[in-house]
Amino acid sequence: MLSDNKDSQLRPLADRMRPDRLENYIGQSHILGKEKSLTKAIVSGRLHSMIFWGPPGTGKTTLARLIANYSQAQFLSVSAVLSGVKDIRAAIEKAHQYFDVYQKPTLLFIDEVHRFNKSQQDAFLPFVEDGTVCFIGATTENPSFELNNALLSRCKTYVLKRIEASDIVVLLQRALEDQENGLGDKAINVKKELLEIIAKVADGDARRALNFLEIAVDLADEVDGELLVNEQTVQDVTSQSLRRFDKGGDYFYDQISAMHKSVRGSNPDAALYWMCRMLDGGCDPLYIARRVVRMASEDIGNADPRGLQLALNARETYEILGSPEGELALAQAVIYLASAAKSNAVYMAYKAAMQDAKQSGTMDVPMHIRNAPTNLMKDLGHGEGYRYAHDEENGFAAGETYFPDEMGEQIYYQPVDRGLEIKIAEKLKKLRELNRQK
């Protein structure tokens, strides 16, 4: 078992390279610019409770540690993945003891705070409220959905963005030069172009980039007294890296939203790009297929009914062929739907009808369109006066009513002037005129 004073070189490079000064912090200039309020609060040591929301590897933990350093506060870290209410109480007790001895505050950092349930989040609310601790929670999920309103109301939320590749290259170069915490105590030969490849593959995650670099150096061959990191080594280290894509989190829904909106916006190229981004990130192709079927009804509808059939065919084709051949059928459907005439008339009609159905109560079915399979029902008047449309001129019973008597006739479906719905609208207009005349 390692002691608390273990050699710092045994710690991962990403942990050793955490900056202890704000000027060495990489990225997040939108909240940490020179004149930004958060920067001023950190430098002056003014603590306030906050939530850091952003992708992995964007510096949430590092920033929390920096804030503790600048404010000379005790830093206590609790992982919501491994901890419970007991651990929170233990941290609060440490905070009380620290204040009694040193008269200084404690910064309580909760990593992955969205993993705590409501009762666990409630457990430290009183101590945030009375100032026992300054609370900082880190989350990769949307705090609006995952955190209690009571907790959110006591915290300022800061959004951390993925780190630009150019900033990650600077960080990698710094790690290669740093003799105390980085790799500067070794003679390492690695071209900047290879650092740029690592930064790009890391996909905005600084921790991932540093891990890639550390592994590449460990695997490098020694040539003429120095470790040579070549292109093959970098490719081997980064080849299995997937793009950022969390199955069920914000990135997941943001990307499917981008794909859907690209289809709706009649941009087949963007729609195809977002579909490929999701597939590349490990999304289940059948999930995409189901969403494509939904798009066909919601955004194309009767303007081009072939869209729904093509979407269904694409889903079936994928089930037959599997990956990777089946994805081509999904691509065909996505491109067709994006290029097709658009109509949300069915979608809007459905929503309006559903609202009426929920609000109108249990209105009786009009007698003339009730079912009458028995003599008793016929004697009670079920179906009496019903006009069979096929026996009427042009197959239409002009003037016939089909809504509940108390409700009167309603119009939900309003075809758009695009695609097949142009002809549908013309026909419905004629039929409604015949109803009016009758």
Buried (B, 14 or more C-beta within 10 A) or exposed (E): EEEEEEEEEEBEBBEBBBBEEBEEBBBBBEBBEEEBEBBEBBEEEEBEBBBBBBBBBBBBBBBBBBBBBBBEBBBBBBBBEEBBBEBBEEBBEBBBEBBEEEEEBBBBBBBBBBBBEEEBBBBBBEBBEEEBBBBBBBBBBBBEEBBBEEBBEBBEBBEBBBBBBEBBBBBBBBBBEBEEBBBBEEEBEBEEEBBBBBBBBBBBBBBBBBBBBBBBBEBBEEEEEBBBBBEEBBEEBBEEBEBBBBEEBBBBEEBBEBBBBBBBEBBBEBBBBBBBBBBEBEBEBEEBBEBBBBBBBBBBBBBBBBBBEBBBBBBEBBEEEEEEEBBEBBBBBBBBBBBBBBBBBBBBBBEBEEEBEEEEEEEEEBBBBBEBEEEEEEEEEBBEEBBEEEEEEEEBBBEBBEBBEEEEEEEBBBBBEBBBBEEBBEEBEEEEEBBEEE
